[in-house]
Amino acid sequence: MVTLFSRMRRPTVVLDEPGEDKRFRLFGGRRHLVAVPYPLPKDMSEINRLDFQHYLLRTGFGGNFIAPISAPRAILDVGSGSGRWSMEAATLFPAAQVVGVDLVPPAVDDAQVLGHGLDVRPINYSFATGNILEGLPFPDASFDFVHQRLLITAIPMDRWPGVIAELARVTRPGGWVELAECGVPERGGPGLMGLWGSWIEFLQRRGVDFALGHTIGQRLSAGGFANVRQQQLNFPMGDWGGRIGRASATDCLAVGRALRAGVIAAGVLPEPEYDRLFALTEQEFANKRGGGALPFYVACGQRGV
């Protein structure tokens, strides 16, 4: 294991806007996809958070993946979000065709939904609309490297075996699948642990296990992958952890704002208690003698020949 270095009130009502894209609804003042387990928004603020989080993770891990790939011909990024990881992979492997797949296109492909465009796309990068829970829109054995990161909140706990099987299906024999997920904070104060606990309970009510991040290597092994390896890094959370700690805290608080309406609407916590825990978490993050850290896990496995 390696260790690395204004509260906002939102309404909890749900509104449908006439003439708006029916894939979405407004909930808690944010744009959300309908009819999917994923609880976080799909709007420009969330795209900005995902970009920020991407840079945080890349800095912490010193790169974008751990799988021992060298000259892949085709790469798939499942749950590609803003497309940052996909585009960076396309730049790193200019001879490979890199495809990002997600429920909705990133901003450069669908600016009306997600806001202003991203950076110029590499010519070897493309996007496909798809949902891992419904099967990926690709033939068997299409990719040398399949990457999936931070879909823990989008996959019901009983669907994980099928997800692993689907990732294996689109991977070529000898190719690699890599998963990356967060864990549960350690050594946090009562604010952080209480806030995070409310997210765990909220997602559990939606059939999602938000505490399974540490098991991703085991899931690859159970799915028949060979040469499985898993790495864990602990990201400090708060001023005590310097630049990385402040960035981790910023990301965590942004998630807290995004999940607030859902937690309250589900009856997990009343509004005053959620806001009290959120404010307490902010105070804990500002404590230079704090010690909270968030484990993050990356695991990869090779499909048999």
Stockholm file with secondary structure:
# STOCKHOLM 1.0

chainA/1-305         MVTLFSRMRRPTVVLDEPGEDKRFRLFGGRRHLVAVPYPLPKDMSEINRLDFQHYLLRTGFGGNFIAPISAPRAILDVGSGSGRWSMEAATLFPAAQVVGVDLVPPAVDDAQVLGHGLDVRPINYSFATGNILEGLPFPDASFDFVHQRLLITAIPMDRWPGVIAELARVTRPGGWVELAECGVPERGGPGLMGLWGSWIEFLQRRGVDFALGHTIGQRLSAGGFANVRQQQLNFPMGDWGGRIGRASATDCLAVGRALRAGVIAAGVLPEPEYDRLFALTEQEFANKRGGGALPFYVACGQRGV
#=GR chainA/1-305 SS CEECCCCCCCCCCEECCTTSCTTEEEETTEEEESSSSCCSCCSHHHHHHHHHHHHHHHHHHTSSCCSCCSSCSEEEEETCTTSHHHHHHHHHCTTSEEEEEESSCCTTTCHHHHCSCCSCCCTTEEEEECBGGGBCSSCTTCEEEEEEESCTTTSCGGGHHHHHHHHHHTEEEEEEEEEEEECCCBSCCHHHHHHHHHHHHHHHTTTCCTTCGGGHHHHHHHTTCEEEEEEEEEEECSGGGHHHHHHHHHHHHHHHHHHHHHHHHTTSSCHHHHHHHHHHHHHHHHCTTCCCEEEEEEEEEECCC
#=GC SS_cons         CEECCCCCCCCCCEECCTTSCTTEEEETTEEEESSSSCCSCCSHHHHHHHHHHHHHHHHHHTSSCCSCCSSCSEEEEETCTTSHHHHHHHHHCTTSEEEEEESSCCTTTCHHHHCSCCSCCCTTEEEEECBGGGBCSSCTTCEEEEEEESCTTTSCGGGHHHHHHHHHHTEEEEEEEEEEEECCCBSCCHHHHHHHHHHHHHHHTTTCCTTCGGGHHHHHHHTTCEEEEEEEEEEECSGGGHHHHHHHHHHHHHHHHHHHHHHHHTTSSCHHHHHHHHHHHHHHHHCTTCCCEEEEEEEEEECCC
//
